[in-house]
Amino acid sequence: MSTRPHCQLTTKDHAILEVILERYQGDYGPYLKLLDQKVHGSTVHFRDDIPPKVVTLNSRLTYFVDGLLTGPHLVVQGQPGSLPSYALSIHTLRGLALLGLAEGSAITVELGSSVHETLRVDAVLSQPEAETRVVNISKPLAQGDASEKEENIVSFRPRIIGPSSGPVFIPDDDDPGPSAA
């Protein structure tokens, strides 16, 4: 049993959790229950749309465990046995529980029969998605005043037309019908 706070995941984090769920080989315990809740009950955001104070993969945070301040820790995807002490794997119950929570949000997770732990996010010290947005916004424009900042929300990649990209329009052709094969 766990309380169900609002959980927000990036599309990448959600896809990773889906793969973990599909490949899960363990018993149906607290970890699998929470993993299932995260995969099926979270709000999923594009990388550029996730709020900056939400815990995502590779975020650095401090948090409370039953009222005791812990961290800073880095939330990572790696297996828990091979990680340094500052890393918190999403393959552990705590790492999974914190993933997708916003600053100030709390979750109570079941550790076993009648044993619970309450985790509350104190501060998201850094989040890769927010840092990427800051870098993109602060780049000067190629043309114009150097004090202007680029604030693109959506960017498009130019489509390169090559020989295999379909029929080529011939401007001298005045026949509006389909071309002969």
C-alpha atoms as one frame of an Amber mdcrd trajectory, in Angstrom:
protein
   0.000   0.000   0.000   1.209   3.480  -0.750  -0.356   6.894  -0.841  -0.755
   8.154  -4.392   0.545  11.701  -4.794   0.498  13.367  -8.180   3.366  11.812
 -10.144   4.835  13.512 -13.232   7.248  11.752 -15.556   9.075  12.685 -18.724
   8.339  10.525 -21.759  11.820   9.030 -21.406  11.407   8.217 -17.694   7.986
   6.705 -18.373   9.369   4.533 -21.181  12.173   3.301 -18.901   9.673   2.385
 -16.178   7.515   0.553 -18.741  10.508  -1.560 -19.780  11.354  -2.316 -16.146
   7.737  -3.365 -15.569   7.659  -5.583 -18.676  10.913  -7.314 -17.686  10.213
  -7.575 -13.950  10.944 -11.076 -12.659  10.441 -10.646  -8.887   7.500 -11.375
  -6.647   4.427  -9.176  -6.447   5.546  -6.993  -3.564   5.732  -3.291  -2.679
   8.212  -2.444  -5.472   6.075  -3.979  -8.222   2.900  -2.361  -6.864   4.544
   1.058  -6.862   6.089   0.496 -10.299   2.660  -0.412 -11.690   1.150   2.733
 -10.116   3.866   4.934 -11.634   3.508   3.435 -15.113  -0.282   3.515 -15.230
  -1.157   6.512 -13.063   1.388   9.223 -13.854   1.055  12.346 -15.922   3.554
  12.156 -18.779   5.259  15.315 -20.084   7.590  16.039 -22.966  11.114  16.841
 -21.813  10.621  20.584 -22.355   7.292  20.659 -20.506   8.134  18.940 -17.207
   8.071  21.446 -14.322  11.587  22.295 -13.065  10.986  21.213  -9.453   9.959
  17.623 -10.300  12.349  14.715  -9.681  13.413  13.135 -12.992  16.223  10.734
 -13.813  19.610  12.317 -13.069  18.056  14.939 -10.792  19.899  15.860  -7.620
  17.689  16.243  -4.561  17.384  16.293  -0.811  14.456  14.542   0.853  13.075
  13.474   4.199  12.722   9.842   5.285  10.243   9.718   8.169  11.229  13.297
   9.055  15.025  12.798   8.797  16.733  14.923   6.104  18.663  12.766   3.619
  20.877  13.558   0.659  21.786  15.143  -1.556  21.344  12.146  -3.814  21.346
  11.706  -7.581  18.431   9.638  -8.945  19.860   7.180 -11.489  18.840   4.206
 -13.599  21.826   1.967 -12.718  21.637  -1.172 -10.617  21.985  -0.414  -6.892
  24.929  -2.739  -6.167  27.422  -0.885  -8.353  26.617   2.719  -7.468  28.454
   5.272  -5.324  26.860   6.281  -2.014  25.420   9.534  -3.416  23.418   7.712
  -6.122  19.867   6.475  -5.610  18.672   3.863  -8.099  15.141   3.666  -9.438
  15.558  -0.096  -9.026  15.160   0.514  -5.277  11.884   1.335  -3.574  13.084
   4.772  -2.405  14.451   5.776  -5.809  11.290   4.665  -7.570   9.083   6.371
  -4.987  10.838   9.731  -5.382  10.861   9.678  -9.190   8.127  11.969 -10.500
   7.426  13.783  -7.223   7.542  17.568  -6.979   9.198  19.577  -4.226   7.098
  19.328  -1.062   5.269  16.184  -2.219   5.255  13.141   0.018   4.605   9.455
  -0.480   4.156   6.669   2.052   5.396   3.325   0.835   4.938  -0.132   2.265
   8.237  -1.833   3.090   6.707  -5.067   4.303   3.811  -6.236   6.425   2.761
  -3.304   8.630   6.017  -1.422   7.991   5.775   1.914   6.174   8.129   4.732
   5.291   7.174   8.297   4.417   9.341  10.130   1.900   8.974  13.851   1.209
  10.963  15.787  -1.404  12.707  18.686   0.293  14.441  20.310  -2.689  15.249
  19.486  -6.299  18.768  20.905  -6.486  19.219  20.234 -10.192  17.135  18.704
 -12.949  18.634  17.948 -16.393  15.520  19.025 -18.299  15.368  22.428 -16.560
  19.094  22.973 -17.095  18.728  22.189 -20.807  15.948  24.775 -21.101  18.091
  27.426 -19.390  20.990  26.750 -21.776  18.714  26.896 -24.846  17.002  30.108
 -23.769  20.244  31.880 -22.884  21.961  31.305 -26.263  22.290  34.575 -28.212
  20.584  34.768 -31.581  22.760  34.333 -34.676  21.535  37.649 -36.082  20.366
  40.795 -34.383  21.147  42.389 -31.053  23.422  40.319 -28.810  21.168  41.089
 -25.828  18.216  39.296 -27.444  17.707  35.748 -26.249  16.382  32.749 -28.138
  13.066  31.576 -26.682  11.900  28.871 -29.086   9.294  26.581 -27.616   9.033
  24.353 -30.641  11.760  23.759 -33.159  11.564  21.969 -36.459  14.270  20.113
 -38.308  14.505  20.871 -42.029  13.489  17.944 -44.186  16.224  16.983 -46.599
  14.845  15.974 -49.956  16.816  13.209 -51.550  16.359  10.861 -54.476  14.322
   8.377 -52.414  11.961  10.896 -50.837   9.207  10.585 -53.428   8.184  12.284
 -56.644   9.869  15.556 -57.528   7.723  18.494 -58.685   8.671  19.638 -62.179
   7.620  23.293 -62.596   7.520  23.188 -66.443   4.927  20.426 -66.422   1.510
  22.053 -67.051  -0.465  18.803 -66.833  -2.327  18.786 -63.454  -2.955  15.017
 -63.639  -0.822  12.206 -62.247   2.477  11.582 -63.955   2.896   8.522 -66.156
   4.740   5.589 -64.670
